[in-house]
């Protein structure tokens, strides 16, 4: 399940180290390609709302396999796009069809006792983060040799193969109750309203991921400006693999009494990373150090959030995860848009300021939670 999560999540990030080449190929401005990357994240959020909640009322293996197969034509449409509108639409479809990791997480949590929840979430997240980070490395390297379109063709072949493997490897798992699709979707607003911890954690996650997206969506443009290409952008994805090792550790600590302490420390690391990026100039070493801090901080905060929300209501886990992830990726879309405008107005210094501001803002919802914890 960890491997499947990583391979399917990778679809969301192939474009980031290839953005400069895609813009040149399509004769488009950086902001236009940034809009296509944003549409991927918006599509992912739509997939969260329309598909992931079904895990509370449908057999999960068939959901996962069908969603993987739907990603195949979407990725091929990206590979064949000849204009920005075509790229935006096909990127949106890729996002919708890339929600498999969020179907797998509630399934995995259901298989283990409460005391192992953080460990299991950490293991699945380690696989997911490996896919996210190494996707940039693979895309950058393959794009430099084969061109950006070939990257998405290869991804489509991988999704078709993965669907066959999971169909054979994952057992069927029926929900506790079979609910109509309309009833599941209709209950989402009520779940969000009745779960204040979910609302706070979703906002923390969204602002943290906005900070993450600010950096990664504009990195290739900064590297191009100082004389490097997509292969270099991909290398920084490999450097960020430190987040994979942080995930299981954060998962174990997140089951403690004060998980908000982990969030605050992680978000301070995230803000500090943008200080290094701002000072980096032409130094790839400083950018690399910043990537280590950024990925460790954002992923530790995100995993802490997920460990907390999976303990709220077992019968609602798919819906709770869907609502959290919709908000989370909406934050990513916001960060991508904000980064595009920051680059247009002030280049790299403005991008760094924007990323740090999002990370610091993510700590604000935790103030009330920490006060409640002290008073209880």
Residue pairs with C-beta under 8 A, 6 or more apart in sequence:
1 104
1 107
1 108
1 124
1 127
1 170
2 123
2 124
2 126
2 127
2 128
3 127
4 64
4 100
4 101
4 104
4 127
4 162
4 165
4 166
5 100
5 101
5 104
5 105
5 124
5 125
5 127
5 128
5 131
6 101
6 127
6 128
6 129
6 130
6 131
6 132
6 134
7 131
7 158
7 159
7 162
8 68
8 71
8 98
8 100
8 101
8 131
8 159
8 162
9 98
9 100
9 101
9 128
9 131
9 132
9 135
10 131
10 132
10 134
10 135
10 138
10 155
11 71
11 75
11 94
11 97
11 98
11 135
11 155
11 159
12 40
12 41
12 44
12 94
12 95
12 98
12 132
12 135
13 132
13 135
13 136
13 139
13 216
14 135
14 136
14 138
14 139
14 151
14 152
14 155
15 22
15 33
15 36
15 37
15 40
15 78
15 91
15 139
15 148
16 37
16 136
16 139
16 216
16 217
16 219
16 220
16 233
17 136
17 137
17 139
17 140
17 143
17 219
17 220
17 230
17 233
17 234
17 237
18 139
18 140
18 143
18 148
18 151
18 220
18 230
19 30
19 33
19 34
19 37
19 217
19 220
19 221
20 30
20 220
20 221
20 223
20 224
20 229
20 230
21 143
21 147
21 148
21 229
21 230
22 28
22 33
22 36
22 87
22 148
23 29
23 30
23 32
23 33
25 148
26 32
26 33
26 81
26 82
26 83
26 84
26 87
28 84
30 221
30 340
30 343
30 344
31 340
31 341
31 343
31 344
32 84
33 84
33 87
34 217
34 218
34 336
34 337
34 339
34 340
35 84
35 88
35 337
35 340
36 84
36 87
36 88
36 91
37 91
37 217
37 336
38 333
38 336
38 337
38 340
39 88
39 89
39 91
39 92
39 95
40 91
40 92
40 94
40 95
40 98
41 95
41 213
41 329
41 330
41 332
41 333
41 336
42 92
42 95
42 329
42 330
42 333
43 91
43 92
43 93
43 94
43 95
43 96
43 98
44 95
44 96
44 98
44 99
44 325
44 329
45 95
45 325
45 326
45 329
45 330
45 333
46 92
46 95
46 96
47 67
47 95
47 96
47 97
47 98
47 99
48 99
48 102
48 322
48 323
48 325
48 326
48 329
49 185
49 188
49 322
49 326
50 96
50 185
51 63
51 67
51 96
51 99
51 103
52 99
52 102
52 103
52 318
52 321
52 322
52 325
53 184
53 185
53 188
53 318
53 319
53 322
54 63
54 181
54 184
54 318
55 63
55 103
55 106
55 107
55 175
55 317
55 318
56 175
56 179
56 184
56 315
56 316
56 317
56 318
56 319
57 175
57 177
57 178
57 179
57 180
57 181
57 183
57 184
58 175
58 178
59 172
59 173
59 174
59 175
60 103
60 107
60 172
60 173
60 175
61 166
61 167
61 170
61 171
61 172
61 173
62 172
63 103
64 100
64 103
64 104
64 166
64 170
65 163
65 166
65 167
67 97
67 99
67 100
67 103
68 97
68 100
68 159
68 160
68 162
68 163
68 166
69 159
69 160
69 163
70 96
70 97
71 94
71 97
71 98
71 156
71 159
72 156
72 159
72 160
73 93
73 156
74 90
74 93
74 94
74 96
74 97
75 94
75 152
75 153
75 155
75 156
75 159
76 152
76 153
76 156
77 86
77 89
77 90
77 93
78 87
78 90
78 91
78 94
78 152
79 149
79 150
79 151
79 152
79 153
79 156
80 86
80 149
81 87
81 90
99 325
101 124
101 128
102 321
102 322
102 325
103 318
104 124
105 121
105 124
105 306
105 310
105 321
106 310
106 317
106 318
106 321
107 173
108 120
108 121
108 123
108 124
109 117
109 120
109 121
109 310
109 317
110 173
110 314
110 317
111 120
112 119
112 120
114 311
115 255
117 255
117 307
117 310
117 311
118 251
118 252
118 253
118 254
118 255
118 307
119 248
119 251
119 252
120 251
121 251
121 254
121 303
121 306
121 307
121 310
122 247
122 248
122 249
122 250
122 251
122 252
122 303
122 307
123 247
123 248
123 251
125 247
125 251
125 299
125 302
125 303
125 306
126 244
126 245
126 247
126 248
129 241
129 243
129 244
129 247
129 295
129 299
130 241
130 244
133 237
133 238
133 240
133 241
133 243
133 244
133 295
134 237
134 238
134 241
135 237
136 216
136 233
136 234
136 236
136 237
136 238
136 240
137 234
137 235
137 237
137 238
138 151
138 234
139 148
139 151
139 230
139 234
140 230
140 231
140 232
140 233
140 234
140 235
140 237
141 231
141 234
142 150
142 151
142 154
143 150
143 151
143 230
143 231
143 234
144 229
144 230
144 231
144 234
148 230
176 315
177 315
184 319
187 319
188 319
188 322
188 323
191 198
191 316
191 319
191 320
191 323
192 198
192 199
192 323
195 309
195 312
195 313
195 320
197 308
197 309
197 312
197 369
198 309
198 312
198 320
198 323
198 324
200 365
200 366
200 368
200 369
201 305
201 308
201 309
201 324
201 365
202 305
202 323
202 324
202 327
202 328
203 327
203 362
203 365
204 263
204 267
204 301
204 305
204 362
204 363
204 365
204 366
205 301
205 302
205 305
205 324
205 327
205 328
205 331
205 362
206 327
206 328
206 330
206 331
206 332
206 334
206 362
207 331
207 358
207 359
207 361
207 362
208 266
208 267
208 270
208 297
208 298
208 301
208 302
208 331
208 358
208 359
208 362
209 298
209 302
209 328
209 329
209 331
209 332
209 335
210 331
210 332
210 334
210 335
210 338
210 358
211 270
211 271
211 274
211 294
211 298
211 335
211 355
211 356
211 358
211 359
211 362
212 270
212 294
212 295
212 298
212 332
212 335
213 331
213 332
213 333
213 334
213 335
213 336
213 339
214 335
214 336
214 338
214 339
214 342
214 351
214 354
214 355
214 358
215 273
215 274
215 277
215 290
215 291
215 294
215 339
215 351
215 355
217 335
217 336
217 339
217 340
218 339
218 340
218 342
218 343
218 348
218 351
219 233
219 236
219 287
220 230
220 233
221 343
222 347
222 348
222 351
223 229
223 232
223 233
225 347
225 348
226 281
226 282
227 282
228 284
232 284
236 287
236 288
236 291
239 288
239 291
239 292
240 291
240 292
240 294
240 295
241 295
242 292
242 295
242 296
243 295
243 296
243 298
243 299
243 300
246 295
246 296
246 299
246 300
246 303
247 299
247 300
247 303
250 262
250 266
250 299
250 300
250 303
250 304
250 307
251 303
251 307
253 259
253 262
253 304
254 262
254 303
254 304
254 307
254 308
255 307
257 373
258 370
258 373
259 304
259 307
259 308
260 366
260 369
260 370
260 373
261 370
262 300
262 301
262 304
263 301
263 304
263 305
263 362
263 363
263 366
264 363
264 366
265 300
266 296
266 297
266 298
266 300
266 301
266 304
267 297
267 301
267 359
267 360
267 362
267 363
268 297
268 359
268 363
269 293
269 294
269 296
269 297
269 300
270 293
270 294
270 297
270 298
270 301
270 355
270 359
270 362
271 356
271 359
271 360
272 293
272 297
273 290
273 291
273 292
273 293
273 294
273 297
273 355
274 290
274 294
274 352
274 353
274 355
274 356
274 359
275 290
275 352
275 356
276 286
276 287
276 289
276 290
276 293
277 286
277 287
277 290
277 348
277 351
277 352
277 355
278 348
278 349
278 352
278 353
279 286
280 286
280 287
280 290
297 359
301 362
302 328
305 324
306 321
306 324
309 320
309 321
309 324
310 317
310 320
310 321
312 320
313 320
331 358
335 354
335 355
335 358
338 354
338 358
339 351
339 354
339 355
342 350
342 351
342 353
342 354
343 350
343 351
346 353
